[in-house]
Structure formats: C-alpha cells, structure tokens
Amino acid sequence: EGDELAATYERMGWRYHFIPAALMDEDGEMTFYRNSQEEQGKDEKEEWGFSMRLKGVPEITSTVEMQAISVPIINFSKWFTDNVVSRKLPGETSSKANQGPPRVYMKIDVEGAEFRV
C-alpha cells in the first residue's frame, strides 16, 4: 500500500512515507480487535475496522485469538521531534509543487486515543 501511494504522490512532486504503526505516548506494542459485526447481521463493511476494545460476543464472532492483531506503537512526540522538528530541510527546487516554506502534512487516525497521543 505505501509504495503505490508514495509513487503517486512523487508524480505530484510530494514526498510520502507510510508508517505501519500505531501512535501513542510510549513505544511498545498494542492489540487491536477486528470489528466482526457481519456475523451479527450488521453491515459487512464493519469488518474493515478495528478497535482497541473487543466488541461483540466471542461465541458468535469466533475466538478472541482470531480477532486480535498486534501492531507496534511508537511514541508520537519522540518520533515527531526526531523526524520532523530536527530534520534537515531540502535546498531550493524548481518544482512548482515545492514553492514556499517547507510543510508537513499528516493523516492521523487515532479515534479513541486522542488524549494519550
């Protein structure tokens, strides 16, 4: 997923870097649980989502082990300081897409963890 998006954005003159990790106020690992609402008669697209809490009835939604997925978590404040605040800025470029001061855009989905992040 990340490589395809990076190539698309590069054609637009942007730099893109996908980080397959969860954000938190500490480094470590976190368990997410698949939203298995389809088996309970809900919209099948609900299965696409994950939650920090186990939802549904385990007897209906299969075993907890099958629903759980562990992902690395990174300390967002430390990562931001190390990778954005203290980064070396690129030199001047002739690309119209890069005119003006350097910018950082982030898409962050931290539903339910806003306070800690």
C-alpha positions as CSV (number, residue, x, y, z in Angstrom):
1,E,0.0,0.0,0.0
2,G,2.7,2.5,1.0
3,D,4.8,2.1,-2.1
4,E,2.0,2.6,-4.5
5,L,0.9,5.8,-2.7
6,A,4.5,7.0,-2.5
7,A,4.8,6.7,-6.3
8,T,1.5,8.5,-6.9
9,Y,2.5,11.4,-4.6
10,E,6.0,11.6,-6.1
11,R,4.5,12.2,-9.5
12,M,2.8,15.2,-8.0
13,G,6.1,16.5,-6.5
14,W,5.3,15.4,-3.0
15,R,7.2,13.0,-0.7
16,Y,5.1,10.4,1.1
17,H,6.2,7.9,3.7
18,F,3.8,5.3,5.1
19,I,4.5,4.2,8.7
20,P,2.7,0.9,9.6
21,A,2.5,1.6,13.3
22,A,0.0,2.9,15.9
23,L,0.7,6.2,17.7
24,M,0.7,6.6,21.4
25,D,2.6,8.3,24.2
26,E,5.0,5.4,24.6
27,D,6.9,2.8,22.5
28,G,5.7,-0.8,22.6
29,E,3.0,-3.0,21.1
30,M,-0.8,-2.7,21.1
31,T,-3.5,-5.2,20.4
32,F,-6.4,-4.3,18.1
33,Y,-9.6,-6.3,17.7
34,R,-11.4,-6.8,14.4
35,N,-15.0,-5.5,14.3
36,S,-16.8,-8.7,13.4
37,Q,-20.3,-7.2,13.1
38,E,-21.0,-9.0,9.9
39,E,-21.6,-12.3,11.8
40,Q,-24.2,-10.5,13.9
41,G,-26.2,-9.3,10.9
42,K,-24.6,-5.8,10.6
43,D,-23.1,-4.2,7.6
44,E,-20.3,-6.3,6.1
45,K,-18.1,-3.2,5.8
46,E,-17.9,-3.0,9.6
47,E,-15.3,-5.9,9.4
48,W,-12.9,-3.5,7.8
49,G,-12.5,-1.6,11.1
50,F,-10.6,-2.4,14.2
51,S,-11.0,-1.3,17.8
52,M,-8.8,-1.1,21.0
53,R,-11.7,-3.0,22.7
54,L,-13.1,-6.4,21.9
55,K,-16.6,-5.9,20.6
56,G,-19.4,-8.4,20.0
57,V,-20.0,-11.8,21.6
58,P,-17.0,-14.1,21.4
59,E,-19.1,-17.2,20.9
60,I,-20.6,-15.6,17.8
61,T,-17.5,-13.8,16.5
62,S,-15.2,-16.8,16.8
63,T,-12.2,-16.9,19.1
64,V,-10.5,-13.9,20.6
65,E,-7.2,-15.0,19.1
66,M,-8.6,-14.9,15.6
67,Q,-9.9,-11.4,16.1
68,A,-6.8,-9.9,17.7
69,I,-3.9,-8.3,15.8
70,S,-0.8,-6.9,17.5
71,V,0.9,-3.8,16.0
72,P,4.0,-1.8,17.0
73,I,3.3,1.5,18.7
74,I,5.6,4.5,18.6
75,N,5.9,7.4,20.9
76,F,4.5,10.1,18.6
77,S,6.1,13.1,20.4
78,K,9.5,11.5,20.3
79,W,9.1,10.4,16.6
80,F,7.9,13.9,15.6
81,T,10.8,15.5,17.3
82,D,13.3,13.1,15.8
83,N,11.9,13.0,12.3
84,V,10.2,16.4,11.7
85,V,11.4,19.1,14.1
86,S,15.1,18.2,13.8
87,R,15.1,17.2,10.1
88,K,17.5,18.7,7.5
89,L,15.4,20.8,5.2
90,P,15.9,20.3,1.4
91,G,17.5,23.0,-0.7
92,E,15.8,25.2,-3.2
93,T,14.0,23.4,-6.0
94,S,12.5,24.5,-9.3
95,S,9.4,22.4,-8.8
96,K,6.2,24.4,-8.5
97,A,4.8,21.9,-6.1
98,N,7.6,22.7,-3.6
99,Q,7.4,26.5,-3.7
100,G,7.1,28.3,-0.4
101,P,8.3,27.3,3.0
102,P,8.7,23.5,3.8
103,R,5.4,21.9,5.0
104,V,4.5,18.7,6.8
105,Y,1.1,17.2,6.3
106,M,0.0,14.2,8.3
107,K,-3.1,12.0,8.1
108,I,-3.6,10.5,11.6
109,D,-6.5,8.3,12.7
110,V,-6.3,8.0,16.4
111,E,-10.0,7.5,17.3
112,G,-10.3,6.9,21.0
113,A,-6.7,7.6,21.8
114,E,-6.6,11.4,21.2
115,F,-5.8,12.3,24.8
116,R,-2.8,9.9,25.0
117,V,-1.4,10.9,21.6
